[in-house]
Amino acid sequence: MPAKDRYHQTVKNALIKDGWTITNDPLHLRWGNKDMYVDLGAERLFSAEKEGQRIAVEIKTFGGISEMLALEQAIVFFDLFEEPLGQLFLQKYQLSLIVFDPEQEVILEWIHC
């Protein structure tokens, strides 16, 4: 199981404040013979009549290291989407970027990809 990012609890708290229920910490996914762990699984129910939304949240921090190392890590992370599993995510699921305030522990913006 991977180590938790330094903002793991902060993002978790921000999601809870935004009305999400954390369902998995971490979320274990399996496709064929491939095992993956995503930092958080969450869902938000709108009402009894409507189907709930479910999300998987992967938390990444690139601060606190050299700019070149941060760039390298970001490129490696985004290279995942060139792999077959990443392409499946892009084709099948709506991906979003969550911008959050670490001091207030709130979500500032959802950027839909």
C-alpha positions in Angstrom: 0.0 0.0 0.0 1.4 3.4 -1.0 2.4 6.1 1.6 -0.1 8.9 2.1 0.6 12.4 0.6 1.2 15.2 3.1 -2.1 16.8 2.2 -4.1 13.5 2.4 -6.0 14.4 5.6 -6.5 18.0 4.4 -8.1 16.9 1.1 -10.2 14.4 3.0 -11.5 17.1 5.3 -12.1 19.4 2.4 -14.2 16.7 0.6 -16.2 16.1 3.8 -16.9 19.8 4.1 -18.0 19.8 0.5 -20.7 17.2 1.3 -18.8 14.0 0.3 -18.8 10.8 2.4 -15.4 9.1 2.4 -16.1 5.4 1.5 -12.6 4.1 1.1 -9.2 5.2 2.5 -7.5 4.0 0.4 -9.6 2.8 -2.5 -8.4 -0.6 -3.9 -9.0 -1.1 -7.6 -8.2 -4.2 -9.7 -8.3 -4.5 -13.5 -7.3 -7.9 -14.7 -4.0 -8.8 -13.0 -3.3 -5.1 -12.2 -3.8 -3.9 -8.6 -3.9 -0.2 -7.8 -4.6 1.9 -4.7 -6.2 5.3 -5.1 -5.9 7.7 -2.1 -9.6 8.1 -1.4 -13.0 6.9 -2.6 -16.0 9.1 -1.9 -19.6 9.5 -2.7 -22.2 12.2 -2.5 -25.9 11.5 -2.4 -28.2 14.2 -3.7 -31.6 12.8 -2.7 -33.6 9.6 -2.5 -34.8 10.0 -6.0 -31.4 10.7 -7.6 -28.5 8.4 -8.2 -25.4 9.3 -6.1 -22.1 10.5 -7.5 -18.9 8.5 -6.8 -15.4 9.7 -7.1 -11.8 8.4 -6.7 -9.3 11.0 -5.5 -5.6 10.7 -6.1 -3.7 13.3 -4.1 -0.4 14.6 -5.5 1.9 17.3 -4.0 4.8 18.6 -6.1 5.9 21.4 -3.7 8.8 21.4 -1.3 11.2 19.8 -3.8 13.3 21.2 -6.6 11.5 22.6 -9.6 13.1 20.1 -11.9 12.2 17.1 -9.7 8.6 18.4 -9.4 8.4 18.7 -13.1 9.8 15.2 -13.6 7.3 13.8 -11.1 4.4 15.6 -12.8 5.4 14.3 -16.2 5.7 10.7 -14.9 2.2 11.0 -13.2 0.6 12.4 -16.4 2.3 9.7 -18.5 0.0 7.3 -16.8 -2.7 8.6 -19.2 -0.7 7.4 -22.2 -0.9 3.8 -20.9 -3.9 1.6 -21.7 -5.2 1.9 -18.2 -5.0 5.7 -18.3 -6.7 5.7 -21.7 -9.5 3.6 -20.2 -9.9 6.3 -17.5 -10.0 9.1 -20.1 -12.5 7.3 -22.3 -14.8 5.9 -19.6 -14.6 8.4 -16.7 -14.9 12.1 -16.4 -11.6 13.3 -14.8 -11.4 16.5 -12.8 -8.7 18.4 -11.0 -9.5 19.6 -7.5 -8.0 22.9 -6.3 -8.1 23.3 -2.6 -7.0 25.7 0.2 -4.7 23.7 2.6 -5.2 26.2 5.4 -9.0 26.5 5.3 -9.3 22.8 4.2 -11.9 23.7 1.6 -12.3 23.0 -2.1 -11.8 26.1 -4.2 -12.5 24.8 -7.7 -13.3 21.6 -9.7 -11.6 21.8 -13.1 -13.2 19.2 -15.5 -10.8 17.7 -18.0 
